Amino acid sequence: MAMELNYDPSKVRTSKVRVASAAASGVVFGFISDDTSAGQPEAVAIAPAMARMNNLRIGEVIDVSYVPNFPEHAHRVPWRAVAVYRDEPREEAKPAPLAAIAALAEPTPPIHPSRQTLEQQVLDVVMGGEVWNRAEVYVDLFNERFDSWTATEVQRTKYNAIGAALQRLHDTSSIACAKVYAPGRKNATSVYYAKNTYVLGRALMGLDVTDQEGEA
């Protein structure tokens, strides 16, 4: 079933935005850098999933398409982002075309007791947020970024264990998974995980997920 947009396409604007801050909820705030009409730039909110998928960093300038914010938030932040663009997208921030998403759901035997502790931590992370990839789960659990060029053997072991835990949780239907394939590529270029396919689908389209919404 086609999903309705929660904004009017005719009201979309696109401008340069400087990333300024991030809230504990994961919402990122930026200022429209080419807006001088009011003497100072206006703020735009970027949803957590969109910020994570584009690997946004405070201080950088990006192209953002935005619309008027929801009425209950507009008095504080007048705009909200509906899309983020980069001249040269980072590997983990490539757009995810819906036609390239393949969700898998094949049940396998129960989780082995020796893996329970790590997998429970990974499950808690995924269920407590929106959309994650393996690198983001690693940062959340160990408070450090994983760099494949400089990683120690211990860091690689942790990183691989998280990947195995995510796959096992998906295989046991505990979480949803989406793989993104670039044109002409047989192997997935990106793999995303979320608590359910509804959250996963909306996040990959850059749409907000509210408490009032549920699966169709």
Secondary structure by P-SEA (a helix, b strand, c coil): cbbbbccccccbbbbbbbbcccccccbbbbcccccccccbbbbbbbcaaaaaaacccccbbbbbbbccccccccccccbbbcccccccccccccccccccbbbbbbbcccccccaaaaaaaaaaaaaacccccaaaaaaaaccbbbbcccccaaaaaaaaaaaaaaaaaaaaccbbbbbbbccccccccbbbbcccaaaaaaaaaccccccccccc
